[in-house]
Amino acid sequence: MILVFGFGCKHSDSGKRLAALKVQFRDSMIIPKDLMTFTRKSDDTYWIPVDTITKNKSFVKYLKSKDSCCIDNLYINWGNDSVNRIFIAENVLQFRTYFTPELVAETKDYLILEHGCATDCRAVLFLPLNNSEGAHDISDIIKYSKKNYTVIKAIENNAYENEHEFLEAINIQTNKSKRIVFKNSGIAVRWLFMVDSCNISENEIYIRANLYDRQKDKDVVEVIRLQNDIKK
C-alpha cells in the first residue's frame, strides 16, 4: 500500500511547491509471494518444528519470507486435499522457541497446536479443516478439550475482571461463552495461578482454586462445577 502525502505550501519568494513525499508502508499481515521452507541444514532453525503429514493426511508446513515487511513472521501452511490455508504468526521468529506453535493433536474439525504467549502463559491454536472458519488463537488458557472444544481461559474483557470473576469458558466451535464466578476472592499477582486443577467433560466444567475468604480472614479451597452447555 502506498500513501502519498502532498505538502502544497507556496514559498513566499520562489513560488515553488514542495515535491510530494511518497512513503511506502508494508503490511506485515499480508502473505508475501516469496514464501519458502526452512532449511534443515542450519543450526539456527533447529527450533522450527518439522513439517508434518498426519495420519488422516492433513499437513502442517512452516514457511518464512525474505520480504522486509515480514521477515520476523512465521507462516503456518495447513490443510488437506480440499483445504490449503496460511496462518500468520506475527513476529514469532523474534521470540523464544516456545512461542512457536507446534502440532499436538488432530480431530475431524481442527489441527490443534500449542505455544507460549509470555512467561508462564499458555496458548492454543485451532486451525479449522475447512475453508470458511477463521483460525482460533487463544491465549492465557487454563485447560481445553480436544473433544468438545471448550476452553477455560483468562477473562477476555478486562472491564469485567475482578477478584471473583477472572476466568471464563468459551467454545470455539459454537462461539458461546459462560461466566465463571467464584464466591471467595482471588488474591494474587496472576489470578490464573490460583487454579489448582481443572477438568472439562462432555457435561461438566470442574475448577478447583485456592482463594481467600474475606469474611473469615482465611485461605480456602473453592470448587466450582458448571454445566458444559456451550458446546455443540
N, C-alpha and C positions, 0 to 999 in steps of 0.2 A: 504494500500500500504506500503510495507516495502522496504526501501532503505538501502543498505549495503555499508558502506564506509570502504575501506581497507587501512590501513596505513602500508606500507611494508618496511620502512627504517630499515636497519640492525644496531644493536648496535655494536659498534666497538670492544667491549670486549667479550660479550657473543654470539654474532651472532644470537640472538633470534629476531624473528619478533614480532612486537606488534600485539596483537589479533585484529581481525576485530571488528569495532564498529558498532553495529546494532542499528539503530534509527528508531523507528516506527512513521510514520506520519499518522494522521487520517484526512480524507477529510470531512470537515463539511457540504459539499453539497451532500453527499451520503444520501440515505434513509436507516436508521438503521432498523434492523429486530425487534426491541423491541418496536415499536410504540404503544402508549396506549392513551386512552382518559383521559381527566382531571377529577378528582373527583370534584363533585359539593358540597361536604361537607366541603371543606376548604375555609376559608375566603380569602386566598391569590390567589385564582383563580376566584374571583368574576368578574374580568375584561375580562376574556376569553369569547367571545360570545358563546351563546348556539348553539349546533348543530341543523341544520335546514333541514327540508324537504319542498321544495317549492310546490306551487300549481300545478306545472307541473311535480312533482315527481322527481325533481333533488334534490341533497343533498349536504350539506357542513358540514364537521366534522373537529374539531380541535384536533390535536394529539401532543404528545410530546415524548421525548426519555430520557432514563437514561444513554445512552452511553456518555462517557466523551467528545467525539468529537462534540456532537450535542445537549448538554443539554440546550443550550440557543436558539436553533432553535424552531420555531413553524411550524408544518406540517399541511397544509390545504388539506384535502382529499375531492375531489369534483367529481361529476358525475351524472349518471342516470342509466337506465337499460342496457345501452351499453357503458358507459364511466365510468372509475374508475381511477382517477389520483391523484397525490400529488404535491402540490406546496410548496417549501421550503422558508419560510420567515426567512432568516438568522439573528440570534441574536436578534430577536424581543422580546424574553422573558426577555432580559436585559433592554428594553426600557420602556418608559411610556405607559400608556394604549392606547393612541390614535394612536400609531404606529401599533396596531393590526388590520389587515384588517377585515372589517365587511360587511356582505352582505347587499346591499341596493336595488338591482334590479335583475330581471331575464328577459332575452329575449330568443328568439328561438335559438340564437347563443352563448350567453355568460351568465355566472353568473358574476355580477358586484359587486365588493367590494371596499370600500373606506377606506383610512387610512392616517395617518400623515407621513411625511418624514423628518421633522425637525420643529423647531419653525416657525409658520406661513407658513408652507409648506404642500400642499395637494397632495395626490396621488390617483390614481385609478388603480385597478387591474381587468383586464378582464380575466376570466377563461373560455376557449372555451369548448363548449359542443360537442367536437369531440376528436378523438384520435390522430390527426396529427398536429394540430396547437399549437404553443407554447403559454404559458401564456404571457400576456402583462401587465407589472407593470410599470406605467408611473408616474414620479414624477414632481413636480413643475407645476401643472396644474392650468389653469385659469377656464376652463369650458370643459365639454364633452357632447356629445349627446348620449343618450341611444337608439336613433332610428337609426342613421346612423354611429355611432362610430367614428365621427370626434372629435379630442381632440385639444384644444388650450393650449399650454404649453410654458415654457421657451425653448429657442433655445438649441438644443442638442449639437452642436459643438461650443465650446467657441471661437474658432478662428474666427468665423463669427459674433460673438456677438458684437454689438456696440450700441450707443445711439439711433440709428434709427431702428435697427433690433435686437430685443431681444425676440421676440415671433415667434412661427411657428405653423402651423396647420398640424396635421398628422391624417391619418385614419388607425386604427389598423387592419381593415379587408382587405383593399387594399394595405397596406404598402406604400401608396403615401403620399407625404408631399407638403406643399405650403408655400412659403415665405410670411412673413408679414412685410412690410417696412413702417415706419412712415415718414412723411415729416419733422415733428418737432422732437426735441431732448428729450430724456428721461434723466432726471437728478434726481437720487435717489440712495440710497444705494441698494435697491432692486427694479429693474425695474418693476417687476410684480405688485408692489403696486400702480403703476401709472394707471393701468387699472381700469376704473370707472365702466364699465359694458361690458357684452359680451353675445352674443346670437348666437346659431348655429341652422339653419333651414335646410330643405332639399336642399335649393337652395343657401343659403347665409350665410356668416360668418360676423357678425357685432361686431366691437370692438370700444369702446369709451375710450380714455385715456387722462389724464391730463399731458400735456407736456410743452415744453418751446420753444418759437420762438427766436432763437439766433439773427436773423437779426433785429427784432423789440424789442428785450430785454423785453419780457413779457411772462407770463404764458398763455397758450392757451389750448383749448379742441379740440382734433382731433378725427374725426370719420372715420373709415375705413370700407368699405363694399366690400367684395370679394365673388366671385362665389365659392360655395362649390362644386367644380368639382373633388374632390379627393375621394369622397365616391363611393361605389359600384353601 
